[in-house]
Amino acid sequence: MMALKAAKQLQDGMYVNLGIGLPSLVSDFIPPDIEVVLQSENGVLGLSNIAQEEEWDSDLVNASGNPVTVIPGASFFDSVISFGMIRGGHLDVCILGAYQVSEKGDLANWRTAEQKRGGSIGGAMDLAAVAKKVIVVMEHTTRSGTPRIVKSCSIPLTARGVVDTIISNLALIEVSSEGLLLKEIAPGVSVEDVQAVTESKIIVTKDLKTMDL
């Protein structure tokens, strides 16, 4: 549902990067009547769907390591070219996962409080800093029920003030100068349900609607 809703945010002609994990599923839900060019930081321009088993090619994967297919005319290149595209500001949208997002749009998605060592910030730092729009796709709470949308991030940041839209299993929220704007709620979910698991105060918009899935 979250990947489908994220795909509905994309428009014809956009160049888009899909992050590791849940965001990588967005490729399977891009509407067929628009052309969106997917860029992968591991060196592919022109990704298509996640590959079915009979289509698997061990040399053809996305940044998550998932086997994928490509569109006609796709191109392949090294990390220097890939990050030249990213840092050059050529991406219209990047869709990333997150552990926490603050009410000001700060993004924390590379290390949890429990991870004391290992791992690195990776390409998400570059993507978040320069993409024209940043969409976060994540579960609204942790497995223990702790809110992921918070007043201030308590774990190491990836980038400050970069998140434009949050899509969770409960709601679509826009980050604005006014605060967190609740634009859509999932079927069967109430405003009270969303606020109960959101640390920050949410602002209910006049045009609030149920997600069109």
C-alpha positions as CSV (number, residue, x, y, z in Angstrom):
1,M,0.0,0.0,0.0
2,M,2.8,2.4,0.9
3,A,4.7,1.7,-2.3
4,L,1.6,2.1,-4.4
5,K,0.8,5.4,-2.8
6,A,4.4,6.6,-3.3
7,A,4.2,5.7,-7.0
8,K,1.1,7.8,-7.3
9,Q,3.2,10.9,-6.3
10,L,5.3,10.5,-9.5
11,Q,4.6,12.5,-12.7
12,D,5.4,12.0,-16.3
13,G,9.0,12.8,-17.3
14,M,10.5,12.5,-13.8
15,Y,13.9,11.1,-12.9
16,V,13.6,9.2,-9.7
17,N,15.9,7.3,-7.3
18,L,14.5,4.6,-5.1
19,G,16.2,3.9,-1.8
20,I,17.0,0.5,-0.2
21,G,14.3,-1.7,1.2
22,L,10.6,-0.7,1.0
23,P,11.1,2.1,-1.5
24,S,12.5,-0.3,-4.0
25,L,9.0,-1.8,-4.4
26,V,7.7,1.5,-5.9
27,S,9.0,0.4,-9.3
28,D,6.2,-2.2,-9.5
29,F,3.5,0.4,-9.1
30,I,4.4,3.2,-11.4
31,P,1.3,3.9,-13.6
32,P,1.7,2.6,-17.1
33,D,0.5,5.8,-18.7
34,I,3.4,7.9,-17.5
35,E,7.2,7.6,-18.2
36,V,9.4,7.7,-15.2
37,V,13.1,7.1,-15.5
38,L,14.5,5.3,-12.4
39,Q,18.2,5.8,-11.4
40,S,20.0,3.5,-9.1
41,E,23.1,4.6,-7.2
42,N,24.9,1.4,-8.1
43,G,25.0,2.5,-11.7
44,V,21.9,2.0,-13.7
45,L,19.6,4.5,-15.5
46,G,16.4,3.0,-16.7
47,L,15.4,0.4,-14.1
48,S,12.1,-1.3,-14.4
49,N,10.2,-3.8,-12.3
50,I,11.5,-6.2,-9.7
51,A,12.4,-9.3,-11.8
52,Q,10.3,-12.5,-11.6
53,E,12.2,-15.7,-11.0
54,E,12.4,-16.6,-14.6
55,E,13.9,-13.2,-15.4
56,W,16.6,-13.2,-12.8
57,D,20.1,-12.1,-13.9
58,S,22.7,-12.1,-11.1
59,D,24.5,-9.2,-12.7
60,L,21.4,-7.0,-12.9
61,V,20.3,-5.7,-9.5
62,N,19.2,-2.5,-7.9
63,A,20.8,-0.7,-4.8
64,S,18.9,-3.1,-2.5
65,G,20.4,-6.1,-4.3
66,N,17.0,-7.1,-5.7
67,P,17.1,-8.7,-9.2
68,V,15.5,-6.2,-11.6
69,T,14.6,-5.6,-15.2
70,V,15.4,-2.6,-17.3
71,I,13.7,-0.6,-20.0
72,P,14.9,-0.4,-23.6
73,G,17.7,2.1,-23.8
74,A,18.9,1.6,-20.2
75,S,22.5,2.5,-19.5
76,F,25.1,1.3,-17.0
77,F,28.0,3.2,-15.5
78,D,30.3,3.4,-12.5
79,S,29.7,5.1,-9.1
80,V,31.5,8.3,-10.2
81,I,29.0,8.9,-13.0
82,S,26.1,7.8,-10.8
83,F,26.9,10.2,-8.0
84,G,27.7,12.9,-10.6
85,M,24.0,12.6,-11.6
86,I,22.9,12.7,-8.0
87,R,25.1,15.5,-6.7
88,G,24.5,17.5,-9.9
89,G,20.9,17.9,-8.9
90,H,19.4,15.9,-11.8
91,L,17.0,13.9,-9.7
92,D,13.4,15.2,-9.4
93,V,12.5,12.8,-6.6
94,C,14.2,10.4,-4.3
95,I,12.1,7.9,-2.2
96,L,13.8,6.8,1.0
97,G,13.1,4.7,4.0
98,A,13.6,6.1,7.5
99,Y,13.9,5.2,11.2
100,Q,12.8,8.7,12.2
101,V,11.6,11.9,10.7
102,S,11.3,15.1,12.7
103,E,8.5,17.7,12.5
104,K,11.0,20.0,10.7
105,G,11.8,17.3,8.0
106,D,15.1,16.1,9.5
107,L,15.8,12.6,8.2
108,A,17.5,9.8,10.2
109,N,17.7,6.6,8.2
110,W,21.2,5.1,8.5
111,R,21.6,3.9,12.1
112,T,19.4,3.1,15.0
113,A,20.1,3.7,18.7
114,E,20.9,0.0,19.1
115,Q,23.5,-0.1,16.4
116,K,26.7,0.9,18.3
117,R,29.2,0.1,15.5
118,G,29.3,-0.8,11.8
119,G,27.5,0.6,8.9
120,S,27.8,4.0,7.2
121,I,25.7,6.8,6.1
122,G,26.0,5.8,2.5
123,G,24.4,7.5,-0.6
124,A,21.3,8.5,1.3
125,M,23.1,11.6,2.5
126,D,23.8,12.8,-1.1
127,L,20.3,11.9,-2.3
128,A,18.5,13.6,0.6
129,A,20.7,16.8,0.2
130,V,20.2,17.4,-3.5
131,A,17.0,15.7,-4.8
132,K,14.3,18.3,-5.7
133,K,11.8,16.4,-3.6
134,V,12.3,13.8,-0.8
135,I,9.5,11.3,-0.1
136,V,9.9,9.0,2.9
137,V,8.1,5.7,3.0
138,M,8.1,4.0,6.4
139,E,6.0,2.2,9.0
140,H,4.4,4.8,11.3
141,T,5.8,3.2,14.5
142,T,8.5,0.9,15.5
143,R,7.7,-2.8,16.2
144,S,7.3,-1.8,19.9
145,G,4.8,1.0,19.0
146,T,7.2,3.9,19.4
147,P,6.5,6.9,17.1
148,R,8.8,7.3,14.1
149,I,7.5,10.9,13.4
150,V,9.0,12.9,16.3
151,K,9.6,16.4,17.5
152,S,13.3,15.9,17.3
153,C,15.3,12.9,16.0
154,S,17.1,11.0,18.8
155,I,19.3,9.0,16.5
156,P,22.1,10.2,14.1
157,L,20.8,12.4,11.2
158,T,21.2,11.7,7.5
159,A,20.2,15.3,6.6
160,R,18.4,18.3,8.1
161,G,15.2,19.7,6.9
162,V,15.0,17.7,3.6
163,V,11.8,15.6,3.9
164,D,8.8,16.9,1.9
165,T,6.3,14.1,2.2
166,I,5.9,11.1,4.6
167,I,3.9,8.1,3.5
168,S,3.2,5.6,6.2
169,N,0.9,2.6,6.7
170,L,-1.5,5.1,8.3
171,A,-1.3,8.4,6.5
172,L,0.2,10.8,4.0
173,I,1.7,13.8,5.7
174,E,3.4,16.8,4.2
175,V,6.2,18.7,6.0
176,S,5.6,22.4,5.8
177,S,6.7,25.6,7.4
178,E,3.4,25.5,9.3
179,G,4.0,22.0,10.6
180,L,3.0,18.5,9.7
181,L,0.0,18.6,7.4
182,L,-2.2,15.5,7.5
183,K,-3.4,15.2,3.9
184,E,-4.7,11.6,3.6
185,I,-5.4,8.8,5.9
186,A,-5.5,5.0,5.2
187,P,-8.8,3.3,4.8
188,G,-10.3,2.5,8.3
189,V,-7.9,4.9,10.1
190,S,-9.1,8.0,12.0
191,V,-7.3,11.3,12.6
192,E,-7.2,10.3,16.3
193,D,-5.5,7.0,15.4
194,V,-2.7,8.9,13.5
195,Q,-2.2,11.5,16.3
196,A,-2.0,8.8,19.0
197,V,1.1,7.4,17.4
198,T,2.7,10.7,16.2
199,E,4.9,12.5,18.7
200,S,4.5,15.8,17.0
201,K,1.2,17.7,16.7
202,I,-0.4,17.2,13.3
203,I,-2.5,19.8,11.4
204,V,-5.6,18.4,9.8
205,T,-6.1,20.0,6.4
206,K,-9.5,21.1,5.1
207,D,-9.2,18.8,2.1
208,L,-8.3,15.7,4.2
209,K,-9.3,12.5,2.4
210,T,-9.0,8.8,2.5
211,M,-6.1,7.4,0.4
212,D,-7.1,6.5,-3.1
213,L,-5.5,3.1,-3.6
